[in-house]
Amino acid sequence: MSDQKASYEWDVFVSHASEDKNAVVAPLVELLRAAGLLVWLDTSELQLGDSIRRKIDNGLLRSRFGIVVLSPHFFAKEWPRKELDALVAREDGTETVILPIWHNVDHAFIKSRSPLLADKLAVDTKGGLPKVAKKILEMHEIAKRLKDRRTNLIEEARVRNAVQLAFSNIALYRLSGEYERAEKELALTVKYVLRGETVHTLRMSGLLRVGIGQHDDAIKRFDEALSVDSSDVESWIGKGAAFRGLDRREEEIASYDMALRYDPHNSHALFRKAMALDTLGRKDEAIKVFEVLMEVDPRYLQNYTGGPLSGPQEQVDKVGAYSKLLAVDPEYPAAWFWKGDELFEQERFQEAAECYRRATRLQPQDTTAWNYLGCAYWKLRQPEKALEAHQKAVALNDQYGEAWYNMGGMLAVLGREDEAAVAFERARVLGVETRL
């Protein structure tokens, strides 16, 4: 399709019956040519000795649109109808090829001959040929824009898909520390796919330089990206990371502030700003930023750290944070475990036990959750339930020394001394400390 579009020689092909040439076609073509359209018309394009069928076929293929003068004479002849069939075959439902003109016919007449054409927007010669020419020019321009837009969308989709694939490769290289390969892939993408730098490529180039410790060069690349789009939040965050690498903390924080100016709820910028404030010893400010982050995205801290709240978050209400996280996703087993762990540390054992139970229901293979559930039951003076939980833990993982030790403790409490001795010996061999 794209090759055909690239080879268009004519704007329009005029399909008509010879009886309509003098009254309609010739004067109409004159008007269209005066307006700048390139028009294929048999009388002007056919030369002595030409193959009429081959010439007309070529005209049909190399014309962007087909004007069809629909009249009683048109439908009475075979040749014009074959031209119409060729034009219909080119319409694929996504673009307009046929521009109909009605001459001495009405809708009922057209519908009786061709229901397909009856549904197409057409112009009638009753209003005069200048009006017909004007309408055709308008329809031609609209259809041309639609075709050009479709071509542009196809090209944009091609570029977008190529860029997504390239940046996926670059990200993988970057994560695996293959910065040289990532840089080469980026250079090829800029040159052959994007045919020039974009905000995205400039930002990616900056991130690659952060990865290899070229922080000054990274800042320059981020500045180039921001000169194109000063509101590019990810470039501001990347610039902050580069300043962090240079231990220029105040400028790092200022970069995150700029990111938050354009996106006040950006989790990444909030987290990095809080960490930078904590590094400078500005604990109270860091905690306030963390509190905002928990309101905006309670899951973010877990996704980022991969574990329980720590560091400058120590003064934050952790139970409250985990509760908010679970309000977002009540089927998140790790959050139930982390909340239970914090409740256990606060000696709120009944609540901790319920959280551990929820964690084991959602993730029955979690040996740590089973072991900690047993610890909570022990604190609640429920040794039978505690023993059952520890037994579940060692059944899932017989190398779990802490669970063996805890199980031995419960067996001893229940007077099962021989079994307790075996469990304690197993724990000693594995050499791990107990939570109890």
N, C-alpha and C positions, 0 to 999 in steps of 0.2 A: 504493500500500500504506500509506504513512504517513498519508494522509487518512482511509483506512478505519479505521486503528487509533485515530486521534484521535476518531472518531465512535462508538466503542463505547458502547452504552447499557446493555447487559446483560453480566453475567459469563458466564452459560451459557444455552444454548438446550437444551431437553429434547425429543429426538426419541423417540417411542414409539408403540406400538399402543394403541388405546383400551382393549383388554382388560386391559392391565397397569397402568392408571391407578390404580385403587383399592388394589391389593395392593402396588404398588411405587412408582409415580411420585409420587402425592400425598404419602405420608408422607416420602419421600426429599426432595422439594422443601421440605417444612416444615423438615426438619433443616438443609438447606443455607441456607435463608433465615434461620433462627435463628443460623447461624454467620456471617451477614453477606453472603452472596452475593446478587447480583441475578439472579433466575432468570426466564427467559421460559418460560411454560407456557400452552398454548393456552386452557385453561379460564379463566385469569385475565386473559389479554390480549385475547381476542376479544370484541367487543361486537356487539350486534344490528345487522345492516345492513353489517358490515364485509365486505370482500372477503377470504375466507379465504386464498386463495393469496397475495394481496399482503401481508397481515399476516404470514403465516408467512415469506415471502421477506424481509420487512423484519427480522423477528426473527432469521433466520439471518445476515443481513449485519451486524446491529448487535450481535451477541453475540460475545464473545471466544472462547468454546469451545462445543462441542456435546457434550452428554451423550447417548449413544445407548443405549437400553435394548434389547439384543439378546435376542430371545425367539422361540419358534416363531411367535407371533402377529405379531411384527415382520416376519419374512421372508415371511409369508403375505399381506402387504398391499402395495399399490403406493405409497401416499402416504408412509409412513415411509421407504421405500427411496429415494424421490425426495429427501427431506430429507437422507438419508445421502449421496446423490450430490453434493448441493450442498456439504456439509461436506467431502467428499473433494476436491472441486475447489478448495477453499481451501487445502489443504495443498500447499506447494511444495517439501517436502523439507528446509526450514530451520526449520520451527516446527510445534508440535503444535496441532491444532484439535479432533480427535475424542478424547473420553474415554469408552471403551466400558464398559458394564455387562452382565454375562451373567446372564440370568434363565431358569432351567430349560433351560439348554443346556450343552454341553461343547465342548472344543476341536475334536473331530472334526466336530461338527455345524456349528460356525461355519466351519470350513475348507471344508466341502462347499458352503456357501452363499456365502462371501466369503473367499478366501485372504488378501486384503489385511488384513481385520479380524482374522483369526486370528493374525497376527504382532504385533498391537498389544497393549501391556500393558493388561490389563483387570482388573476386580474383580467377584467373583461374589456374588450375593445370598444364597448359602448361608450365609455368615458373619453374616448379619443386616444390616439397613439402617444402623444406627449405624456399623458397620465400613465399609460402602460409602460413607457420607457422609464419614467421616474420610479414607478413601483418595482420594476425589474432591477433597477440600479440599487434600490433600497434592499430588496431581497438578496441580491448578489452580495452586497456588503455585509449584511447580517450573516448569511451562510458562510461567506469567506471568513468572517471573524470566528464563527463557531468552529470551522475546520482548523483555522490557525490555532485557536485555543486548545482544541483536541490534540493537535500535533505538539503544542507546548506542554500539555499535561503528560503526554506519553514520554516526552524527553525529560520532564521533571521527575517522573516516576523512575525512569531509567537511572538518572543521576542519583536520586534519593536511595534507590536500592544498592547501587554501586558504592555509595558513600557509607551506607549502613554496614555493608559487608566489610569495607576497608577499615572502618573505625572499630568494628568488632575484632578484626585481626590485630589492629594497633593496640587495643585494650588488652588483648591476650598477651601480646609481646611485652607490653608494659608491666603487667602483673607478674610475668615470669622473669622479669629483669632483662629481657632482650631489647634494650633501648635502641641499639643500632638498627636492628631489623624494623622496629617500630618507626624510627625516623625515616628509613628508606621507604616504607609503605606509605607514610604520610606525604613524603615528597612526590611519589608517583601519583597519589590521589589528587594532590593539588595540581599537578601538571597535566595529567591526562583525563581525569574525571571532571574536576571542578574548573579546570583551565584558569586557575588563579586562586589567590588566598581568600578565605572567608573567615568570619568570626569563629566558626567552629574549628577550622584548621589552625588558626592562630592560637586559639585556646589550647587545642590538643598539643601543639608544638610547645607551648609553655609548660604544660603538665609533664611532657616527656623530659624537659630540661630540669624540672623540679626533681624528677625521679633519679636523674644522674648527678644531682648536686650542683647543676649550673644555675644557681638561683638568680644571679644578676641578669643572665640572658633570659631566664624565664620571665622575670619582671618586665623586660622589654617586650617580649612577645605578648604578654597579657595587656600591656599598655597599647600595643598595636591593635589588639582585638577591641579594646575599650574605646579607641579612637574611631572605630567603625560603628560600635554600638555601646554607648556608655552605660546602658541598662543591662548588659549581659552579666547576670548574677554569678554564673559559674566562673567567669573570668575574674571577678572581684574575689571570689573564694580562693581561686587558684593563686592569685597574687598574694593573698594573705598567707597561703602555705609557703610561698617563696620567701616572704619576709620572715616566717617562722624559721626556715632553714638558715637564714642569716642572723637569727636571734634578735631581730628588730621587732620586738613585741608590740610596741605602741603603733607602729605602722601596720602590723598584722591586724590588730584590733580595728584600726581605722578602715582597713579593707573590708573586714566583715561587716562593719557598720554601713559601708556603702552598699554591700550586698543586701543587707536588711532594709536599707532605705527603699530599694526597688521591690523587695520581697520580704516583708516583715515576719512572715511565718516560715522562712526557709530553715528547716531543721539542721542542715549541715552547717550553715553560717552560725546559727545559735550555739550549736555544740562547740564548734571551734573557738568561738568568741569566749565562751565560758571557760574552756580549757586554757586559753591564753591569759585570761584574767586570773585564773588560779595560779598559773606559773609566776605571775607578777606578785603573788601574795594578796591579791584583792579578792579575798574569799567571799565577802558579803555580796559583792557585785556578781561574782561567779554563780553563787547560789540563786540569786534573783533571775539570772539568765536561764539557769537550769529549770527553775519553776515555770518560766514562760515556755520552755521547750516541752515540758511535761504536759502543759495545757494544749500546746499545738499538736504534738505528736508523741504520745506516751510510749509508743513502740520503738521510737528512734533510738533511745539509749540502749535498749537491748540489742537491736540490730547492729548498732555501731560497735559496742564493746564485746558482744557475744557472751555476756555474763552479768552477774548482779551489779547493781549500782555501786560505784566506788569512787575514790579520789575526792574531788571537790563536792561531790554529791552527798558526802557523808552526813551533812546537816539537813539534807532534804528529807521530807517525810517519805521514806521508802515504801512503807505499806500503802500509803496513799497513791504513790506512783504506780505500784503494781496493780492496785485496784483500778486505776484509770486505764491501765494497759488491758486489763481483763474486761473492762467495760467495752473496749473496742473489739476485743477478740476473746470471748469467754472459753474458746476451745484451744487456747494456747497453753500447752502443758508446762512449758518451762516457766511461764509467768506464775502459774500456781505454785510451782516448786520454790521459786525465788521469794514469793510472798510468804510461803510457809517457813522458809529459812529465816526471814526477818522476824516473823512472829515468834519463832522458837527462841531467837536471840533475845527478844523482849520478854521471854518467859510466858508468852500467851499460848500455852501448849494445846489447849482445846482447839483454838482457831488454827494453829499450825497443823494439827492432825487432820483437820478438814481439808486444808489446802493440799497436803501431801496425798490424801485420799483422792482428791480431784485429779492430781497429777498422774497417779497410778491408773486411774480409770481411763484417762485420755491416752496414756502411754504405758501400757502394762509391762513393757520390757525395761523400764527405767529402774535399774537396780538401786541407784542412789535414793530415789524417791521412796522405794520400799524400805530401805534401811532407815531413812530419816523418819518415816512414818512409825517404825518400831520404836525409835528413840522418843518420839512424842508420846506414844502410848505408855512407855515406861515412866515418863515424867507425870503422866496422869494416873499412875499406879494401876495399869492394866497389863500385867506381864503376859497373860495368855495371848492377847491381841498383839503385843509387842513381839513375842516369840514367833507368831504366825507371819508377821511382816518380815522379820529377819530371815526366817526360813525361805520365804519367797525370794529374797535378795540373793542368798547363796545358791538357791536352785537355778537362778538365772545366770549367776556368775560365781563358780566355785573358787575363783581366785580373789574374791572380795574379802580381804582380811578383816576389815573393820566390822563387816556384817557377821563374820564368824565369831569375833570377840563378843559383839553385842548379843548374839544368839546364845553364846556360852553363859553370859550373865543372866539371861532370862531363864535358861535351863537350871542354873544354880538356885535362883530365887524360887523356882517351882519344885526344888528338891530332886531334880534329875541329875545327880552328881556325875555319874559315869558319862552321860552324854555331854554334860558341861565340860568335863575334862578333855574330851575329844575335840570339842569346838575351840577351847582355849589353845590346845596344842596346834590345831590348824592355823589359828590366828598368829601364834608365835612364829611358826614356820614362814608365814607370809609377811610377818614383821610390820604390821600397820597399827597405828594408834586408834583408839576408840573415841567415838563422839560422846559416849556417856560419862 
